[in-house]
Amino acid sequence: MVPTSLASLSDSPGTSPPAGPTAPPRLSLQVAPIATDTTTIRSLDWDRSRFDIEFGLRNGTTYNAFLVRGEKTALIDSSHLKFADTWLAALEQQIDPAAIDHLIVSHTEPDHSGLIGHLLERNPEIEIVASKVAIQFLENQLHRPFRSRAVKSGDSLELGTNPSSGTDHRLEFLSAPNLHWPDTIFSFDHGSGILYTCDAFGLHYCSEELFDSDPGAIAPDFRFYYDCLMGPNARSVLQALKRMEALPPIQTIAVGHGPLLRHHLDLWVGDYRDWSSGRSKGEAYTAVCYLSQYGFCDRISQAIARGIGKAEAQVQLVDLRASDAQELAALVGEASAVVVPTWPAEPEAELQASIGTLLAALQPGQWVACYDAYGGNDEPIDTVASQLRSLGQKQAFEPLRIRQVPLAEDYQRCEEAGTDLGQLLTRDRTIAAMKSLDGDLDKALGRLSGGLYVVTARQGEGESQRSGAMVASWVSQASFEPPGLTVAVARDRAIEALLQVGDRFVLNVLREDNHQQLLRHFLRRFPPGADRFAGVNTLDGVAAGGPVLGDALAYLGCRVAQRLEGPDHWIIYAVVEQGNVADTTATTAVHHRKVGNHY
Ligand SMILES: Cc1cc2nc3c(=O)[nH]c(=O)nc-3n(C[C@H](O)[C@H](O)[C@H](O)COP(=O)(O)O)c2cc1C
């Protein structure tokens, strides 16, 4: 019997979604030589989930540390606290921790610096080498005295000549503020040609493959990581690239996350240059302010910044704790939009001064918006919102209220609010682009037609659930074996975040005789984080990846296999894993257009 409505398909056989992970997360260690006198200790975190905004592609992550032995020995970074037992044991197999002379702290984020306290217990004399800001952060974090040396661009540390290899190791430092923490430094070993960059050039990808031997496999994660963490600091990326150009030839970029970059350096560095140049073309930008090491500010600001970037608008992250007054006043005063977190009700004197500078630098014509830092003892968000608008500024989006430790849906809401703001700033450009097509070409292009579909996606369970939906007509079958299709998804679509490589979604095929209501519903302008399925007849559990619309003619359960980056759309190629038709006598709704510069 042919079912006439997808509502009757809920028990139909199909490929069931893979069972969710129930086993405890897998953690392992990898120790390997990577160059003369140089060993890496990589902490492999196979299951670190995508709950954190930047862990987008479900491939886990790694935290990489390095031992460099000249006459003296330096350890570059450590690991996450969760590796305390195994990582320290692995280190001890390599060297007595008391014999390490220097600990280079590339930046103080806990996933790389979580074991510094443990190291100091074993070696209270170790000298911590870091940027001045990082040393201040560590003083607040460690609550114990330690020997330190503050370094900046151009400074060097002589490790001397390794007695067995005869290689001289001199570490030269490069300041790389904002990549992605304000306190970041890179270290270049003149003996091995390795540049240690910690977060910069990294990617969240867990495998035992030490190097970038298969660039295709890691490229989507490399791009996603850039978009989340580095893109909002594109100007700082370009500054760091300039500093790198002055170094002797770099043999390897030893990143803090993922495989080390050795075989395709030109590709990775070229990508950073192209992407960052594209994002910092002296246009209007949004200053997204945050407070390093306060509540969930760092992550929330990144989600907002990623959203703004999706709309092709410029963004600059500004740390209210680390920026000096002059820099802060300029970044805020020259911005077209300013986004601000709630700050502690009783800030320390320096922060109090920065907040004063920020408020004084705001300009009447700017867009402003605020978000909860969720730091525990914050100034109420409405107070912050009204201070931001005291000169009659326009509110870019409703205050983002976060009433609990941020969940996946909060990050999604922040990203969508960021995109709305980005679209406000790029509106004129978008309208101009739509008008710019040549008339005849435009009409000819308009003769391309497609079906009408609704793409739906839902990920995660319970509190960490995220979902989305969009109307699509730029859909085409793209392969027979395996069955595959493409959907062109505009870069600033809310649902784009749920269509990363490996993600599942459902393509709902609309019926010619019954599609107007669904179109009207899904084409509404939804506020950030809105439930797009409220009031719609959906069937859950039919297809992996998203709800099936009860009134659709057919559904296809798809898994994203590749993403091709077009100028204004991502071409998502997906393998179709399951599907069914409700009514084989009905036809697909078709979208006929007059012109090619609209859908
Ligand atoms: C007939 C029609 C077809 C569309 N097809 C596509 C499409 O193929 N790809 C796309 O990115 N957007 C397409 N859109 C636009 C989006 O469906 C819609 O504007 C979007 O859901 C709103 O953006 P948001 O989801 O990011 O809020 C289409 C819109 C219409 C009216």
The ligand as an SDF file (V2000), in Angstrom:
LIG
                    3D

 31 33  0  0  0  0  0  0  0  0999 V2000
   11.4630   30.1330   -3.3400 C   0  0  0  0  0  0  0  0  0  0  0  0
   12.6640   30.2630   -2.4590 C   0  0  0  0  0  0  0  0  0  0  0  0
   13.7360   29.4160   -2.5970 C   0  0  0  0  0  0  0  0  0  0  0  0
   14.8710   29.5370   -1.7850 C   0  0  0  0  0  0  0  0  0  0  0  0
   15.9530   28.7100   -1.9650 N   0  0  0  0  0  0  0  0  0  0  0  0
   17.0610   28.8710   -1.2190 C   0  0  0  0  0  0  0  0  0  0  0  0
   18.1970   28.0530   -1.4260 C   0  0  0  0  0  0  0  0  0  0  0  0
   18.2220   27.1540   -2.2470 O   0  0  0  0  0  0  0  0  0  0  0  0
   19.2960   28.2850   -0.6620 N   0  0  0  0  0  0  0  0  0  0  0  0
   19.3110   29.2480    0.2940 C   0  0  0  0  0  0  0  0  0  0  0  0
   20.3230   29.4160    0.9620 O   0  0  0  0  0  0  0  0  0  0  0  0
   18.2390   30.0240    0.5340 N   0  0  0  0  0  0  0  0  0  0  0  0
   17.1130   29.8650   -0.1990 C   0  0  0  0  0  0  0  0  0  0  0  0
   16.0350   30.6570    0.0280 N   0  0  0  0  0  0  0  0  0  0  0  0
   16.0500   31.6690    1.1100 C   0  0  0  0  0  0  0  0  0  0  0  0
   15.7290   31.0660    2.4610 C   0  0  0  0  0  0  0  0  0  0  0  0
   14.9360   29.9700    2.4460 O   0  0  0  0  0  0  0  0  0  0  0  0
   15.1410   32.0220    3.4830 C   0  0  0  0  0  0  0  0  0  0  0  0
   15.2410   33.3080    3.1090 O   0  0  0  0  0  0  0  0  0  0  0  0
   15.8430   31.7540    4.7810 C   0  0  0  0  0  0  0  0  0  0  0  0
   15.2340   30.6580    5.3910 O   0  0  0  0  0  0  0  0  0  0  0  0
   15.9270   32.8810    5.7770 C   0  0  0  0  0  0  0  0  0  0  0  0
   17.2170   32.9280    6.2950 O   0  0  0  0  0  0  0  0  0  0  0  0
   17.6240   32.3050    7.7080 P   0  0  0  0  0  0  0  0  0  0  0  0
   17.1290   30.8980    7.7200 O   0  0  0  0  0  0  0  0  0  0  0  0
   19.1020   32.3750    7.7480 O   0  0  0  0  0  0  0  0  0  0  0  0
   16.9340   33.1520    8.7400 O   0  0  0  0  0  0  0  0  0  0  0  0
   14.9030   30.5350   -0.7930 C   0  0  0  0  0  0  0  0  0  0  0  0
   13.8210   31.4000   -0.6340 C   0  0  0  0  0  0  0  0  0  0  0  0
   12.7150   31.2770   -1.4560 C   0  0  0  0  0  0  0  0  0  0  0  0
   11.5790   32.2280   -1.2970 C   0  0  0  0  0  0  0  0  0  0  0  0
  1  2  1  0
  2  3  1  0
  2 30  2  0
  3  4  2  0
  4  5  1  0
  4 28  1  0
  5  6  2  0
  6  7  1  0
  6 13  1  0
  7  8  2  0
  7  9  1  0
  9 10  1  0
 10 11  2  0
 10 12  1  0
 12 13  2  0
 13 14  1  0
 14 15  1  0
 14 28  1  0
 15 16  1  0
 16 17  1  0
 16 18  1  0
 18 19  1  0
 18 20  1  0
 20 21  1  0
 20 22  1  0
 22 23  1  0
 23 24  1  0
 24 25  2  0
 24 26  1  0
 24 27  1  0
 28 29  2  0
 29 30  1  0
 30 31  1  0
M  END
$$$$
